[in-house]
Amino acid sequence: MSLCLAGPIFSAATPQSSAAVATEPDTNEKATLRISLKRGAVRGRSGRFEFFDASDGCPEEYTDIPGAKIFFGQTVASDKGVTKTLPLGQAIHVLHLGGRGAMKGLVSGGISEQRRRALQVVLTGDAELRVVGFEDFVPLWEVSDGIDVAPANDCENDATRETVNDTSIDELEANLSKR
């Protein structure tokens, strides 16, 4: 297993951004994600995790109402772990709700704060995630093989780069047409 942050990622897995997952996944293919918490990493004995579809880039909001199009559900994990079946090859944001300071700032910080604390995963097979601590309210994760990880806020950077690139092309075309 490798240790990683949801902010800067330190992992043996290849970081993936939402733009790097350009092919449409076959949503019929599933993989099992096992999630656990290191004993003592969170207050209490468990933590809640929510899963959101990020295959089309950054979700506009993290709506956790059952039946919401982007909501894959939630689970409560402990040091013993729990499994969740999720789509294979699709970008998913994992948001940890609970533990030392995890809720502090989530509501008042808005969508950017939620993304800063979330992890984007792409399952390439059955895999495991484990919260081993926190740094600046961001979970520290151990990850196994079978999963590519990146900070969830990478999708914001991708959108910014696309906008900058589009603007640059538009400006270039406008300058060329003036000649």
C-alpha positions in Angstrom: 0.0 0.0 0.0 1.1 3.6 -0.6 0.4 6.7 1.5 -1.3 9.7 -0.1 -3.0 13.0 0.7 -6.1 14.2 -1.0 -4.2 17.4 -1.5 -0.8 16.6 -3.0 -0.9 12.9 -3.8 2.0 10.6 -2.9 1.2 7.2 -4.4 2.6 4.4 -6.4 -0.6 4.6 -8.5 -0.6 6.8 -11.5 -2.4 10.1 -10.8 -5.4 10.6 -13.0 -7.3 13.8 -13.7 -10.8 14.0 -14.8 -9.6 14.9 -18.3 -7.4 11.8 -18.5 -10.5 9.6 -18.2 -11.8 10.6 -21.7 -13.3 7.2 -22.7 -16.8 6.4 -21.6 -16.7 3.5 -19.1 -19.0 0.5 -19.4 -21.1 1.3 -16.3 -22.1 -2.4 -16.2 -18.6 -3.3 -15.1 -18.1 -3.0 -11.3 -15.3 -3.3 -8.8 -15.2 -3.6 -5.1 -13.7 -0.8 -3.0 -12.8 -1.7 0.6 -12.7 1.3 2.9 -11.3 1.3 6.4 -10.0 3.7 9.1 -6.8 3.2 11.0 -7.7 2.9 14.7 -7.2 6.3 16.3 -7.2 8.2 13.0 -10.7 9.6 13.7 -12.7 10.5 16.8 -15.0 7.7 17.6 -14.8 4.4 15.9 -16.2 5.0 12.4 -16.5 7.5 9.7 -19.0 8.1 6.9 -18.0 8.2 3.2 -20.0 9.4 0.3 -19.4 8.6 -3.4 -20.1 11.0 -6.3 -19.9 10.6 -10.1 -17.1 12.8 -11.5 -16.9 11.2 -14.9 -18.0 14.4 -16.6 -15.6 16.6 -14.6 -16.2 18.4 -11.4 -19.7 17.9 -10.0 -21.5 21.2 -9.6 -22.5 20.2 -6.1 -22.3 17.2 -3.9 -26.0 16.3 -3.6 -26.3 13.3 -1.3 -30.0 12.7 -1.7 -30.8 9.1 -2.7 -31.7 9.0 -6.4 -29.6 12.1 -7.2 -27.9 11.4 -10.6 -24.3 11.9 -9.4 -24.7 10.2 -6.0 -23.5 6.6 -5.8 -24.4 6.3 -2.1 -22.7 6.3 1.2 -21.2 3.8 3.7 -20.0 3.9 7.2 -16.5 2.3 7.8 -14.5 1.4 10.9 -11.1 -0.1 11.4 -12.6 -3.4 10.4 -13.5 -2.0 6.9 -16.5 -2.2 4.7 -16.9 -2.8 1.0 -18.7 -0.7 -1.7 -19.4 -1.8 -5.2 -18.6 1.1 -7.7 -18.3 1.5 -11.5 -15.0 0.4 -13.0 -12.9 2.9 -15.0 -14.9 5.9 -14.0 -13.8 9.0 -12.0 -15.5 9.0 -8.6 -15.1 11.6 -5.8 -14.8 10.0 -2.3 -15.8 12.5 0.5 -15.1 11.5 4.1 -17.6 12.9 6.6 -16.5 12.4 10.1 -13.4 12.3 12.2 -11.1 14.9 13.6 -12.3 18.2 12.1 -13.6 16.6 9.0 -16.9 18.5 9.2 -15.3 21.8 10.3 -15.5 24.1 7.4 -17.2 21.7 5.0 -20.5 23.5 5.1 -19.1 27.1 5.4 -16.3 26.4 3.0 -18.5 25.5 0.1 -17.8 23.3 -2.9 -14.1 24.2 -3.1 -13.5 23.1 0.5 -15.4 19.9 -0.1 -13.3 19.1 -3.1 -10.1 20.0 -1.3 -10.9 17.3 1.3 -12.1 14.7 -1.2 -10.2 12.2 -3.2 -10.8 11.3 -6.8 -10.5 7.6 -7.6 -10.7 5.5 -10.7 -11.0 1.8 -10.0 -9.0 -0.5 -12.4 -9.9 -3.5 -10.3 -10.8 -4.4 -6.7 -9.0 -2.0 -4.4 -8.6 -0.7 -0.9 -8.6 2.8 0.7 -7.7 3.4 4.3 -7.7 6.7 6.2 -4.6 6.8 8.4 -4.8 10.4 9.7 -5.4 14.0 8.7 -3.3 17.0 7.6 -5.0 20.4 7.6 -8.4 18.6 7.8 -7.6 16.6 4.6 -7.6 12.8 5.0 -4.3 10.9 4.6 -4.9 7.8 2.6 -3.3 4.4 2.1 -4.1 3.0 -1.3 -3.7 -0.4 -2.8 -3.2 -1.6 -6.4 -6.3 -1.5 -8.6 -6.9 2.1 -8.1 -5.7 5.4 -9.6 -6.0 8.4 -7.3 -5.7 12.2 -7.5 -6.9 15.2 -5.5 -10.6 15.8 -6.2 -9.9 19.5 -6.9 -7.7 18.5 -9.9 -11.0 18.7 -11.9 -11.0 22.5 -11.1 -7.5 22.9 -12.5 -8.5 21.0 -15.7 -11.5 23.3 -16.2 -9.2 26.4 -15.7 -6.6 25.1 -18.1 -9.3 24.4 -20.7 -10.7 28.0 -20.3 -7.3 29.5 -20.5 -6.4 27.4 -23.6 -9.8 28.3 -25.3 -9.3 32.0 -24.5 -5.8 31.9 -25.9 -7.0 30.3 -29.1 -9.8 32.8 -29.4 -7.4 35.7 -28.9 -5.0 34.3 -31.4 -7.7 33.8 -34.0 -8.9 37.4 -33.4 -5.4 38.8 -33.8 -4.9 36.8 -37.0 -8.1 38.0 -38.5 -7.1 41.7 -37.9 -4.1 41.2 -40.2 
